[in-house]
């Protein structure tokens, strides 16, 4: 890959750090969806309560993302990244000690705060160390690490629960391992030069100045667009494992536990390709056209996936559905980095990304509630409509491809 060889060593290390942080974030967060059936049985949770716990996690991640965005602008990208990884790792392990829904909720809130903080600091770190012509590719690779983390979570949950027979608590205990990654970040990753220069500027840009004029409307559109995509993604992915395992007589696909894990892993292959492809395509034809293509195809494929029950159809549809229904997230870091100046970049990236999580926090609860009353097909198809809504907001968002960092 020419763009990788031409990058500076600092840029490569920054991308590795942010990618590993995001991968381990996905690993820790998605363990919950993969052990949800066992957790519900052990703690006596209803579908609404189980979805509500995931919604609490997303609300906490919104607060964490906004707070860590401010921290990253003031204290540095790498410091914020290290702290976020440490927080979500410790609280994931604590989930394994939960004896009630309340205790689990407290630990999931702590995990969410760290989860939200990782993206805000990592996206700013990568955006500021890579050239504008390769920024989309770099952020696409960073975002693709989520699929790897989700796939690893499925493998670990399968091995610990189904093969070793240790139970869901041990699955969460494994989630503390990412904490050790912070030592490497501290030793090897520097703060971006553009951030250091901005800190020394005699007159710094304020958030009010960055959002003056037409930028306020653009920021609202970007935030609402991301909110719709986050609602769709979390509503769909929180309940897909349960849908695949649920008995056919009760509206599910009726897969065995082992098959469910492999179906999820297959979807992560499509998800990873979607993330990476988006970065390359958007660097060539632009952020806006690529986003619209992915969102419209995501709406179609999620609706079809939610309507079928045959194993072969679910296996065949899983990777392309994940490809289009997830890959567009690679573009959000590039779009927001190119919209806002350095002094407030991480703050506004964290704001626009994580306010979206406030809306998405309702998704696990809404889909879980609809599952109980109307079945999985109807509940999951609601997320397809959310992808269409997200596409509409691109009418108000400008093309940012090729912009030099302000």
Secondary structure as UniProt FT lines:
FT   HELIX           2..6
FT   HELIX           9..34
FT   HELIX           36..43
FT   HELIX           47..75
FT   HELIX           77..95
FT   TURN            96..97
FT   HELIX           101..127
FT   TURN            128..129
FT   TURN            132..134
FT   HELIX           135..157
FT   HELIX           158..163
FT   HELIX           168..174
FT   TURN            175..176
FT   HELIX           177..180
FT   HELIX           181..188
FT   HELIX           193..200
FT   HELIX           207..210
FT   TURN            213..214
FT   HELIX           215..245
FT   HELIX           248..250
FT   HELIX           257..285
FT   HELIX           287..305
FT   TURN            306..307
FT   HELIX           311..326
FT   TURN            327..328
FT   HELIX           329..339
FT   HELIX           342..344
FT   HELIX           345..374
FT   HELIX           376..392
FT   HELIX           393..396
FT   TURN            401..402
//
